[in-house]
């Protein structure tokens, strides 16, 4: 395990142990997108600039809240991921995203690249269209636990030159009415896994690079 991977893993561990100290060390931000389009493919910075007035107001509200109260409140939404046909993974819920450099971002909507070609990894920038990524998003794995509508937290950790691991209840579903519910796992982002949306180690064989 290289130093960057260790840093991401360490940041993820700090979130569970001490949210307040994690907030102070990593400069976190909570992003609440009220009117996100499912087709949004902009980077976090560009997307923030294009938010509605309501969404920008919510961003400021959550930022101020964090200064004195640590991690954001638990929203009344379950953690779910829509595996789009030939496109990204669209997550909604109470998400903590740990980047490769250890920076932490809170969000309730994240669109993750799964074709491997995005220039704004880990988020999607629409590169799957140019690459002609044709994976339909079918699910071949069975659920490990029952689905639940109860809100909970989920932590996503970006592994350098590898997958995105997650901890916390996550329901993955697609247009074929398939679903899979897991408490932890690894999501492919190189686009080469034979068991998409999950990782099968293909990133090592293909020399996938995240930066």
C-alpha positions as CSV (number, residue, x, y, z in Angstrom):
1,X,0.0,0.0,0.0
2,X,1.6,3.3,-1.1
3,X,1.6,6.6,0.9
4,X,-1.4,8.1,-0.9
5,X,-3.6,5.1,-0.3
6,X,-2.6,5.0,3.4
7,X,-3.5,8.7,3.6
8,X,-7.0,8.1,2.2
9,X,-7.6,5.1,4.5
10,X,-6.4,7.1,7.5
11,X,-8.7,10.0,6.6
12,X,-11.7,7.6,6.3
13,X,-10.9,6.1,9.7
14,X,-10.7,9.6,11.3
15,X,-14.2,10.4,10.1
16,X,-15.7,7.5,12.2
17,X,-13.5,8.3,15.2
18,X,-13.7,12.0,15.6
19,X,-15.8,14.1,13.1
20,X,-14.9,17.4,14.6
21,X,-11.1,16.9,14.4
22,X,-11.5,15.6,10.9
23,X,-13.4,18.7,10.0
24,X,-10.7,21.0,11.3
25,X,-7.8,19.1,9.6
26,X,-9.2,18.5,6.2
27,X,-11.2,21.6,5.3
28,X,-14.4,19.8,4.6
29,X,-17.5,21.2,2.8
30,X,-21.0,20.0,2.6
31,X,-22.7,20.3,-0.8
32,X,-26.5,20.3,-0.9
33,X,-27.7,20.3,-4.5
34,X,-31.4,21.0,-4.6
35,X,-32.0,21.1,-8.4
36,X,-29.4,18.7,-9.7
37,X,-30.1,17.2,-13.1
38,X,-29.3,13.5,-13.4
39,X,-27.2,14.5,-16.5
40,X,-25.0,16.9,-14.6
41,X,-21.4,16.2,-15.5
42,X,-19.6,19.3,-14.3
43,X,-16.7,19.4,-11.9
44,X,-17.5,20.2,-8.2
45,X,-16.2,23.8,-8.7
46,X,-18.0,24.4,-12.0
47,X,-21.2,22.8,-10.7
48,X,-21.1,25.0,-7.6
49,X,-20.9,28.1,-9.8
50,X,-23.9,27.0,-11.8
51,X,-26.1,26.2,-8.8
52,X,-29.4,27.9,-8.3
53,X,-29.7,30.7,-5.7
54,X,-31.5,28.2,-3.3
55,X,-28.7,25.7,-3.6
56,X,-26.0,28.3,-3.0
57,X,-27.8,29.5,0.0
58,X,-27.9,25.9,1.4
59,X,-24.2,25.6,0.7
60,X,-23.5,28.6,2.9
61,X,-25.9,27.4,5.5
62,X,-24.2,24.0,5.8
63,X,-20.7,25.6,5.8
64,X,-21.7,27.9,8.7
65,X,-23.2,24.9,10.5
66,X,-20.0,22.9,10.2
67,X,-17.9,25.7,11.8
68,X,-19.6,25.1,15.2
69,X,-21.3,21.7,15.0
70,X,-19.0,19.4,13.1
71,X,-20.4,17.0,10.5
72,X,-23.7,18.0,8.8
73,X,-27.0,16.7,10.0
74,X,-28.3,13.4,8.9
75,X,-30.7,13.9,6.0
76,X,-33.9,11.8,5.8
77,X,-32.8,10.0,2.6
78,X,-31.4,6.4,2.1
79,X,-28.1,5.8,0.4
80,X,-28.8,4.7,-3.2
81,X,-26.8,4.5,-6.4
82,X,-28.3,4.5,-9.8
83,X,-26.1,2.6,-12.3
84,X,-26.9,4.5,-15.5
85,X,-26.9,2.8,-18.9
86,X,-23.5,3.7,-20.5
87,X,-22.9,6.4,-18.0
88,X,-21.9,7.3,-14.4
89,X,-22.9,6.1,-11.0
90,X,-25.3,8.6,-9.5
91,X,-25.3,8.5,-5.7
92,X,-27.7,10.1,-3.3
93,X,-27.8,10.0,0.5
94,X,-25.6,11.1,3.4
95,X,-22.2,10.8,1.6
96,X,-18.7,11.4,3.0
97,X,-16.2,11.4,0.1
98,X,-12.5,10.9,1.0
99,X,-10.3,12.0,-1.8
100,X,-6.9,10.5,-2.6
101,X,-5.1,13.3,-0.9
102,X,-7.1,12.8,2.3
103,X,-9.4,15.8,1.8
104,X,-13.0,15.2,2.9
105,X,-16.2,16.3,1.2
106,X,-19.7,15.9,2.4
107,X,-22.5,15.7,-0.1
108,X,-26.0,14.4,-0.7
109,X,-25.5,13.9,-4.4
110,X,-22.4,12.7,-6.2
111,X,-22.0,11.6,-9.8
112,X,-19.0,9.2,-10.1
113,X,-17.1,8.3,-13.2
114,X,-17.1,4.5,-14.0
115,X,-15.7,4.6,-17.6
116,X,-12.2,5.5,-16.4
117,X,-11.8,8.4,-18.8
118,X,-13.1,11.4,-16.8
119,X,-10.7,14.3,-16.5
120,X,-12.3,15.3,-13.2
121,X,-12.0,11.9,-11.3
122,X,-13.6,10.7,-9.2
123,X,-16.6,12.7,-10.6
124,X,-18.0,12.4,-14.1
125,X,-17.3,15.0,-16.8
126,X,-19.1,13.4,-19.7
127,X,-16.1,11.6,-21.1
128,X,-18.1,8.3,-21.4
129,X,-19.9,9.8,-24.4
130,X,-16.7,10.4,-26.3
131,X,-15.2,7.1,-25.2
132,X,-18.5,5.3,-26.2
133,X,-18.7,3.5,-22.9
134,X,-21.5,1.0,-23.5
135,X,-21.8,-0.9,-20.3
136,X,-25.6,-1.1,-19.6
137,X,-25.2,-1.2,-15.8
138,X,-26.5,-4.7,-15.1
139,X,-25.9,-6.2,-11.7
140,X,-24.6,-9.8,-11.3
141,X,-24.1,-9.9,-7.5
142,X,-26.7,-10.7,-4.9
143,X,-27.7,-8.5,-1.9
144,X,-25.9,-9.2,1.3
145,X,-28.4,-7.4,3.5
146,X,-32.0,-6.2,3.2
147,X,-32.9,-2.8,1.7
148,X,-34.0,-0.1,4.1
149,X,-35.4,3.4,3.7
150,X,-33.9,4.5,7.0
151,X,-31.3,7.2,6.6
152,X,-27.7,6.3,7.4
153,X,-24.2,7.5,6.6
154,X,-21.9,6.1,3.9
155,X,-18.1,6.8,3.5
156,X,-16.5,6.5,0.0
157,X,-12.7,6.4,-0.2
158,X,-10.8,7.0,-3.4
159,X,-7.9,4.6,-3.8
160,X,-5.0,5.9,-5.9
161,X,-4.9,4.1,-9.3
162,X,-7.7,1.9,-8.0
163,X,-11.4,1.6,-7.1
164,X,-13.6,3.6,-4.7
165,X,-14.3,1.6,-1.6
166,X,-17.4,2.2,0.5
167,X,-18.6,1.5,4.0
168,X,-22.2,1.9,5.0
169,X,-25.5,0.6,3.7
170,X,-25.8,1.2,-0.1
171,X,-28.6,0.1,-2.4
172,X,-27.4,-0.1,-6.1
173,X,-30.1,-0.3,-8.7
174,X,-30.5,0.0,-12.5
175,X,-33.1,0.4,-15.3
176,X,-33.6,-3.3,-15.4
177,X,-35.2,-3.3,-11.9
178,X,-32.2,-5.2,-10.5
179,X,-30.8,-4.2,-7.1
180,X,-28.0,-5.1,-4.8
181,X,-27.7,-4.0,-1.2
182,X,-24.3,-4.1,0.6
183,X,-22.7,-2.7,3.7
184,X,-19.2,-2.5,2.1
185,X,-17.5,-3.1,-1.2
186,X,-15.3,-1.7,-4.0
187,X,-16.7,0.2,-7.0
188,X,-14.9,-0.1,-10.3
189,X,-13.7,3.2,-11.9
190,X,-11.3,2.0,-14.5
191,X,-14.1,0.8,-16.8
192,X,-12.5,-2.6,-17.3
193,X,-13.9,-4.8,-14.5
194,X,-15.8,-7.9,-15.6
195,X,-18.1,-7.5,-12.6
196,X,-19.2,-3.9,-12.9
197,X,-20.2,-1.9,-11.0
198,X,-17.9,-3.7,-8.6
199,X,-14.1,-3.9,-8.9
200,X,-12.4,-7.2,-9.9
201,X,-8.8,-5.9,-9.8
202,X,-8.6,-5.1,-13.5
203,X,-7.1,-1.6,-12.7
204,X,-3.8,-3.3,-11.8
205,X,-3.7,-5.4,-15.0
206,X,-4.5,-2.5,-17.3
207,X,-2.3,0.1,-15.6
208,X,-5.2,2.5,-14.7
209,X,-4.1,5.9,-13.4
210,X,-6.3,8.2,-11.5
211,X,-4.1,11.3,-11.8
